[in-house]
């Protein structure tokens, strides 16, 4: 699945600097007293052999191998490391603490798997040699698979690796039997890959130890200079190398290395389309008894599926046993986002609740004490650098004199960065000492470190990468697949929809001859407890189940309505040559999310849900009649004073068949790609002062749409020249000058022409339909429209 997308700001212009403030990572809860606010010298050095920009694991590796590794040989260079924030305050200090080579990711490039294995072994060896207290523990790694697509792809990859890399194949096994999956604590997975080689660790502490040793080593005698809180603003060539500019001054260096990952394009704009920022989110969770003590996790975990890429480790038993769980990117903004001071609430809720479902923890089924979320000690975000071709960029940057890079690790840095840094240190050393020409140096480095040639930065690779689908489009397609029918959560939602279509308002199924107008027990005010996927079938409340099924179908129709409005906006802008792309539809909130939002906002959820459901029943009937008749003129309009009574009518047989068809279309995902149709009728209501105004629900919908419109305009760098704001609509209510006529009807007189605009044009069409029906006497009993 693919699509065209409008360019993100980070894809057509350089990335911003890291935000000054950041969310508090658990890994930073024990900061290094030496490194916090560290500046080796009061002022910046005027010159250096090498400037390393970035103090994460990549930067630390480069400095460590240049100054400590005998392989580099020759005289040790003077290295200055510049960090925009505190040391190791970026991606390395915000990741999941998960270090696992993934051998089946590139089955036809076994050199990548072998490089990741060598990287893992190098870390293990160094940590043992230096006795680094960073909670590094080797344990098996389990990748749970939750979609048929990924299961088949992985099975094919494992078969290929048996031929291309039997040494790596022997370290992995595929599990698909229900019994074994239950034993791995993955009862809802379709399969899993168990790898012998994996580890958990405290990455910040590892990097801190490396930097501290560089700063305190008597052998180095000041050759390593660390300057924190010193963002680099630009890099310019000079006669002897490069000038590295900061707000505190300029350093003239022979070489500069960018260990900047997501923020690379700030200094090298040519990488704006090659390494794109992606914000991820993490949580530190207090484990339930069922995953603590003797029941603690014995492996690390990855969760792989359509739109699913989560990861989990558990800290040592004597240090809190926190479940360090990250992912959930399908629930919040990520691609192109560089602000890690923000914690997305929807993603945070997902991370607190997802493991309960994934592991089927017994605490979620304990009757009255049923628990839907784990408690989080810390919740934070971090920014990864996603590579356009999914592979890291290591080496000299083409057409950028004396400038080198180690970045773009696409969320998979721990099994790659350490030896990538060593390879780059060797390359810089070779360049400084002029031992060999560049081709010979690369050959020597690849032989020495095992660096895959597909990681090397080159003009040819850049050209090839730019021919691929961009990062945002590819990621959007993957996240959308997360709504596919094989995703467990979506399956649960789909089951609710199908049950509803089979039994909505019971009487429509049991008594097909029931006429429209019959009554049923309105359950719209039934409180819907979270979570959605656990509720149906696990409570004794049939009324609550019926209300929930009804609610789910309304969400499908609201989702369809919002898609149509956004597509109109896209089509209108495309006609002006401003946009040539399809607009992704917004996420429709689940009852769980609405319940949480209502609770946080102090809203009476029961009454709000009752109003919402009544409005939505009217909307679904309008959609239904339109699809059945192909025309809105046969719409059974209702007056606002009695519509709460009238919309509680059950579906007749034809309508029931229609909604059954809607659910089937939803299953095949055709509904999401449907062409825009006319939206729902906008009713104008009379308030207590006798003034006509837009209904409360429609105002809320417009407010959401306005946010979406502004976000779209911001992303596409368009000026807000289409006046379809809520304020504009309300200011033009007088276009419907409703005046009492004989009987109880009203007539419409137009005072001003409507401007060309998607939403207002729709408003105009709907009002014209009302006017025509009034003129034909079809609305004699309508008091207020």
SVG drawing of the C-alpha trace seen along z (x, -y; Angstrom):
<svg xmlns="http://www.w3.org/2000/svg" viewBox="-51 -40 103 67">
<polyline fill="none" stroke="black" stroke-width="0.4" points="0.0,0.0 1.4,-3.4 0.3,-6.9 1.5,-10.3 1.9,-12.6 2.6,-16.3 6.2,-17.0 6.7,-17.3 8.6,-20.4 11.6,-18.2 11.6,-16.6 11.9,-19.8 14.0,-21.9 16.6,-21.3 15.6,-19.9 15.5,-22.1 18.0,-21.9 17.0,-19.7 14.4,-21.4 15.9,-23.1 13.6,-21.3 12.9,-17.6 10.7,-15.0 12.3,-13.3 13.7,-9.9 14.0,-7.2 17.5,-6.6 18.4,-10.1 17.1,-9.5 20.6,-8.8 22.7,-11.5 26.4,-11.5 27.7,-14.1 30.8,-14.6 29.0,-15.0 26.1,-17.1 26.7,-20.6 30.3,-19.6 32.7,-21.9 36.3,-20.7 37.5,-24.3 35.8,-27.6 36.1,-28.7 35.9,-26.7 39.3,-25.7 40.1,-27.6 41.4,-24.6 41.0,-20.8 42.0,-17.9 38.5,-16.5 35.2,-17.9 32.5,-15.3 29.0,-16.7 26.8,-14.6 27.5,-12.8 25.3,-9.7 26.7,-6.2 27.8,-7.0 29.9,-10.0 31.2,-8.2 32.3,-5.3 34.1,-7.5 36.0,-9.3 36.8,-6.1 38.2,-4.3 40.2,-7.3 41.9,-7.9 42.1,-4.4 42.1,-1.9 45.5,-0.7 44.0,0.0 44.0,-3.7 47.7,-3.9 49.9,-7.0 49.7,-10.1 46.5,-10.6 44.4,-13.5 42.9,-16.4 39.2,-15.7 36.5,-18.2 32.9,-16.9 30.1,-19.4 26.6,-18.6 23.5,-20.8 22.1,-19.6 23.5,-17.5 25.7,-14.6 23.8,-11.6 20.5,-13.5 19.3,-12.5 18.2,-9.2 20.7,-7.0 19.5,-8.4 15.9,-7.9 15.7,-4.5 14.3,-1.2 17.4,0.3 17.0,3.1 20.0,4.6 19.1,7.4 20.6,8.2 17.8,9.0 19.3,11.6 16.2,12.1 15.7,8.4 18.0,8.6 18.1,12.3 19.9,11.6 22.6,9.5 24.0,11.7 26.9,9.3 24.4,7.0 23.4,9.7 27.0,10.7 27.9,7.0 25.2,6.7 26.4,9.9 29.9,8.6 28.7,5.3 26.8,7.1 29.8,9.2 32.0,6.1 29.7,4.4 29.5,7.5 33.3,7.8 34.0,4.1 31.4,4.0 33.0,7.1 36.5,5.8 35.7,2.4 33.1,3.8 30.7,1.1 27.6,1.1 24.9,0.6 22.7,3.6 23.9,5.4 22.4,8.9 22.5,11.4 19.2,13.2 17.2,14.7 15.2,12.3 11.6,13.0 9.9,11.2 6.2,11.8 4.5,11.6 0.9,10.4 0.0,10.3 -0.2,12.9 1.8,10.6 4.7,10.4 4.5,14.1 4.8,15.2 7.6,12.7 9.5,13.9 9.1,17.5 10.4,16.8 13.4,14.9 14.3,17.7 14.2,20.2 16.5,17.9 19.0,17.5 19.4,21.2 21.2,21.0 22.8,17.5 23.9,17.6 23.6,21.0 25.8,19.6 23.1,17.0 20.2,19.4 21.4,21.7 20.8,18.9 17.1,18.6 14.0,20.6 10.4,20.0 7.6,20.8 4.0,21.1 2.4,23.7 -0.1,22.4 1.5,24.3 4.9,22.8 3.6,19.3 1.8,19.6 5.0,20.7 6.7,17.6 3.9,15.5 2.5,14.5 -0.9,16.1 -2.4,13.7 0.6,13.9 0.5,15.8 4.1,16.8 7.4,15.7 11.1,15.8 13.3,16.7 17.0,15.6 19.8,16.7 21.6,13.4 20.0,10.4 20.5,8.2 19.0,5.5 21.0,2.6 21.0,-0.9 22.4,-2.7 23.0,-6.1 25.2,-4.6 27.3,-2.8 27.9,-6.0 28.6,-8.0 31.3,-5.6 33.0,-5.8 32.9,-9.6 34.0,-9.8 37.0,-7.5 38.0,-9.8 37.9,-12.8 39.8,-11.4 42.4,-9.3 45.9,-10.4 47.1,-8.8 45.1,-11.3 46.3,-14.4 43.5,-16.7 43.2,-15.4 39.5,-15.0 37.4,-18.1 33.7,-17.8 31.5,-20.9 27.8,-20.4 25.0,-22.9 26.8,-24.0 24.6,-23.5 26.4,-23.7 24.6,-26.1 26.5,-25.6 29.6,-24.1 31.5,-25.9 34.6,-24.9 37.9,-26.7 41.4,-26.4 42.6,-23.9 39.4,-22.0 36.1,-23.3 34.9,-26.0 32.4,-24.7 30.2,-27.5 28.4,-27.8 26.8,-30.6 29.9,-30.5 32.4,-30.8 34.0,-29.0 36.4,-26.0 38.6,-25.5 39.0,-21.7 40.7,-19.4 37.7,-17.1 34.2,-17.1 32.0,-14.0 28.3,-14.3 26.9,-11.8 23.7,-13.7 21.2,-11.0 17.7,-12.7 19.2,-16.2 21.7,-15.7 19.9,-17.8 20.2,-20.9 23.9,-20.9 23.8,-19.1 20.5,-20.2 21.2,-17.6 20.2,-14.9 16.7,-16.4 15.2,-13.7 17.6,-10.9 17.4,-11.0 14.0,-12.1 13.2,-12.7 10.8,-10.3 9.6,-10.7 9.1,-7.6 7.7,-7.1 8.8,-5.1 7.4,-4.2 8.7,-2.7 6.0,-0.6 5.5,0.9 4.9,4.7 1.9,6.6 2.6,9.5 2.0,11.9 5.2,10.4 7.3,9.8 9.5,11.9 9.5,15.5 7.1,14.6 9.4,12.0 10.1,12.0 12.9,14.4 13.5,12.8 13.4,9.4 10.5,8.8 9.7,7.2 6.2,7.0 5.9,7.0 2.8,6.6 1.0,4.3 1.5,0.9 3.1,2.5 6.7,2.2 6.9,2.3 9.7,3.4 10.1,4.5 12.8,5.3 12.5,5.8 15.0,4.4 16.7,6.5 14.7,7.9 16.8,6.1 16.5,2.8 12.7,2.3 11.9,4.8 10.4,2.0 9.0,3.0 10.6,0.7 8.1,0.6 8.2,-1.5 6.4,-1.9 2.8,-2.7 3.7,-5.1 0.4,-4.4 -1.4,-6.3 0.3,-9.6 2.4,-12.0 5.9,-10.7 7.4,-11.2 8.9,-14.7 8.4,-15.5 11.6,-16.8 10.1,-17.9 10.9,-15.4 9.6,-17.6 6.1,-16.3 4.5,-13.0 1.6,-12.1 -1.4,-11.1 -2.9,-8.5 0.4,-6.8 1.0,-6.9 -2.3,-5.2 -1.5,-2.6 1.8,-1.8 0.3,-1.6 -2.4,0.8 -1.1,2.8 1.0,5.4 -2.1,6.4 -3.7,7.5 -0.6,8.9 0.3,11.1 -3.3,11.8 -2.4,10.9 -4.7,12.3 -5.0,8.9 -7.2,7.7 -9.8,10.5 -10.0,10.3 -13.7,9.3 -14.3,6.1 -10.5,5.3 -10.2,5.5 -7.2,3.3 -6.9,1.8 -3.6,-0.1 -0.2,0.3 1.3,-2.5 4.1,-4.4 7.0,-5.9 8.3,-7.8 6.9,-8.5 9.1,-10.2 9.7,-10.7 12.8,-10.6 13.7,-11.4 15.1,-8.7 16.6,-9.2 14.8,-7.2 16.9,-6.4 15.2,-6.6 16.6,-3.2 16.4,-1.7 20.2,-1.5 22.6,-3.6 24.8,-6.2 28.5,-5.8 31.5,-7.5 32.5,-10.7 29.6,-12.8 29.9,-13.3 30.4,-16.9 30.9,-18.1 34.7,-18.6 36.2,-17.0 32.7,-16.1 31.9,-12.6 28.7,-11.0 27.4,-8.1 23.6,-8.5 20.3,-7.3 19.9,-4.1 16.1,-3.9 15.4,-2.9 17.9,0.0 21.0,-1.7 22.2,0.4 23.3,3.4 24.9,1.1 26.4,-2.1 29.4,-0.9 31.3,0.7 30.0,-1.9 31.7,-4.4 34.9,-2.3 34.8,-2.1 34.4,-5.9 37.2,-6.5 39.5,-4.3 38.4,-6.3 39.1,-9.6 42.4,-8.4 43.4,-7.2 42.5,-10.6 44.4,-12.5 47.6,-10.4 47.3,-9.9 48.4,-6.3 46.3,-5.1 44.1,-6.5 40.3,-6.5 39.5,-3.3 42.3,-1.4 41.2,-2.8 37.7,-1.7 38.7,1.8 41.0,2.0 38.2,0.6 35.5,3.0 37.9,5.9 38.8,4.8 35.3,4.0 33.0,5.9 31.1,2.7 28.6,3.6 29.3,1.8 25.6,0.9 26.1,-1.4 28.7,-3.5 27.7,-7.0 28.2,-7.7 26.8,-9.7 25.5,-6.5 23.7,-5.4 22.1,-8.9 20.8,-8.8 19.4,-5.3 17.8,-6.2 16.1,-9.3 14.3,-7.0 12.7,-5.1 9.4,-6.1 10.0,-8.7 10.1,-7.9 6.8,-9.5 4.8,-7.8 6.3,-4.4 5.7,-4.8 2.1,-6.0 1.4,-2.9 2.8,-0.7 0.8,-2.4 -2.4,-2.2 -1.9,1.6 -2.1,1.6 -5.8,1.1 -5.9,4.2 -8.0,7.2 -5.2,9.3 -4.3,6.8 -5.7,8.2 -7.1,4.9 -8.7,4.2 -10.1,7.7 -11.9,7.0 -13.3,3.8 -14.4,5.5 -16.1,8.3 -18.1,5.7 -19.2,4.1 -20.2,7.4 -22.2,8.4 -23.9,5.1 -24.8,5.5 -26.3,8.9 -28.2,7.8 -28.5,4.0 -31.7,3.2 -32.4,6.9 -35.9,6.6 -34.6,5.8 -33.2,9.3 -35.7,11.3 -38.7,9.7 -37.9,8.6 -41.4,7.2 -41.0,4.6 -42.0,1.2 -40.0,-2.0 -41.5,-3.9 -41.5,-1.1 -39.9,-1.8 -37.0,-0.2 -35.3,-0.7 -32.8,-3.5 -29.5,-2.5 -27.6,-5.6 -27.0,-6.7 -25.3,-3.5 -21.8,-4.2 -19.2,-2.4 -16.3,-1.3 -12.8,-0.8 -11.2,0.9 -13.2,1.5 -11.4,4.7 -12.0,6.3 -15.6,5.2 -17.7,7.2 -18.4,10.7 -16.6,10.1 -19.4,8.3 -22.9,9.3 -24.5,6.2 -26.3,7.0 -27.5,3.4 -23.9,2.2 -22.9,4.5 -25.7,3.3 -24.8,-0.3 -21.2,0.4 -21.9,2.2 -24.1,-0.8 -21.4,-3.2 -18.9,-1.3 -20.9,-1.5 -21.5,-5.3 -17.7,-5.7 -17.4,-4.0 -19.8,-6.5 -18.2,-9.5 -14.9,-8.3 -16.3,-8.1 -17.7,-11.6 -14.4,-13.1 -12.6,-11.4 -15.0,-12.9 -14.5,-16.4 -10.8,-16.1 -10.9,-14.8 -13.0,-17.8 -10.4,-20.1 -7.7,-18.2 -9.6,-18.3 -10.3,-22.0 -6.6,-22.8 -5.6,-20.4 -7.8,-22.4 -5.7,-25.5 -2.5,-23.7 -1.6,-23.9 -1.7,-20.3 -1.3,-17.1 -1.6,-14.5 -4.1,-12.4 -4.8,-13.4 -4.6,-10.8 -7.8,-10.5 -7.8,-11.4 -7.9,-8.7 -11.4,-8.2 -11.3,-8.2 -12.3,-5.0 -14.7,-4.9 -11.8,-4.4 -10.1,-7.6 -13.4,-9.5 -14.0,-8.3 -10.5,-9.3 -10.9,-12.7 -14.2,-13.3 -12.9,-12.4 -9.9,-14.7 -12.1,-17.6 -14.7,-17.2 -17.4,-16.4 -20.5,-14.4 -19.7,-11.5 -23.1,-9.9 -24.9,-12.9 -22.3,-13.7 -22.5,-10.1 -26.2,-10.3 -26.2,-13.5 -23.4,-12.1 -25.2,-8.9 -28.5,-10.6 -26.8,-12.8 -24.9,-9.9 -28.1,-7.8 -29.5,-10.6 -26.3,-10.7 -26.3,-7.0 -29.9,-7.0 -29.1,-9.9 -26.1,-8.0 -28.2,-4.9 -31.0,-6.6 -28.6,-8.2 -27.0,-4.9 -30.3,-3.1 -32.0,-5.8 -29.1,-7.6 -30.8,-10.9 -31.1,-13.0 -34.5,-14.4 -36.2,-11.3 -34.6,-11.8 -37.1,-11.5 -36.3,-14.9 -37.1,-15.3 -37.7,-18.5 -35.2,-19.3 -37.7,-19.3 -38.7,-15.7 -35.7,-14.2 -34.5,-12.6 -37.8,-10.6 -37.8,-9.9 -34.3,-8.7 -34.7,-5.9 -36.7,-4.0 -35.2,-0.6 -33.9,0.2 -36.2,1.7 -35.0,4.8 -33.6,2.7 -31.6,0.5 -30.4,3.5 -29.0,5.0 -27.4,1.7 -25.5,1.6 -24.4,5.2 -23.0,4.2 -21.2,1.2 -19.4,3.5 -18.3,5.8 -17.0,2.8 -15.1,1.8 -13.6,5.3 -12.3,5.0 -11.1,1.4 -13.0,0.1 -14.9,-2.4 -11.6,-4.2 -10.8,-4.7 -14.4,-5.7 -14.8,-8.8 -16.3,-11.8 -20.1,-12.1 -22.3,-14.8 -22.0,-15.3 -24.7,-15.2 -27.4,-17.8 -26.5,-20.8 -29.5,-21.5 -29.9,-25.1 -31.4,-25.2 -33.0,-27.9 -31.4,-28.7 -33.1,-30.0 -32.9,-33.6 -34.7,-32.7 -31.5,-33.0 -30.7,-30.4 -27.3,-28.8 -25.4,-25.7 -26.0,-22.5 -23.6,-21.9 -22.3,-18.6 -21.7,-20.2 -19.7,-22.9 -17.5,-20.3 -17.0,-18.6 -16.1,-21.8 -13.6,-22.6 -11.9,-19.2 -12.0,-19.9 -10.6,-23.3 -7.6,-21.8 -7.1,-19.3 -7.3,-22.1 -4.8,-24.2 -2.5,-21.2 -2.8,-20.4 -2.1,-24.0 0.9,-24.1 2.3,-20.9 1.8,-22.0 3.0,-25.6 -0.3,-27.0 -1.9,-30.2 -5.4,-29.9 -7.3,-31.4 -10.3,-29.0 -12.7,-30.5 -14.4,-27.4 -13.8,-28.1 -16.4,-27.7 -16.4,-31.4 -17.0,-32.1 -20.0,-29.8 -21.5,-31.2 -21.1,-34.7 -23.0,-33.7 -26.0,-32.1 -28.1,-35.0 -27.8,-33.4 -30.6,-31.1 -33.1,-33.8 -35.8,-31.6 -39.2,-33.3 -42.5,-31.8 -44.9,-30.9 -48.4,-29.7 -48.7,-26.6 -45.6,-25.5 -43.0,-25.6 -40.4,-28.2 -39.2,-29.6 -35.6,-30.4 -34.5,-33.7 -30.9,-34.2 -29.3,-37.5 -25.8,-37.0 -24.1,-34.7 -21.9,-32.0 -18.1,-32.1 -16.5,-29.2 -15.5,-26.8 -16.1,-23.0 -17.9,-23.1 -20.0,-26.2 -20.9,-24.9 -22.2,-21.7 -24.1,-23.9 -25.6,-25.7 -26.7,-22.5 -28.3,-21.1 -30.2,-24.4 -31.4,-24.3 -32.8,-20.8 -34.6,-22.1 -36.0,-25.0 -37.2,-22.8 -38.9,-20.4 -40.6,-23.3 -41.8,-24.6 -43.3,-21.1 -45.1,-21.0 -43.1,-18.0 -42.0,-19.7 -45.3,-21.1 -44.7,-19.8 -41.1,-21.0 -40.8,-23.8 -37.1,-24.5 -34.4,-23.5"/>
</svg>
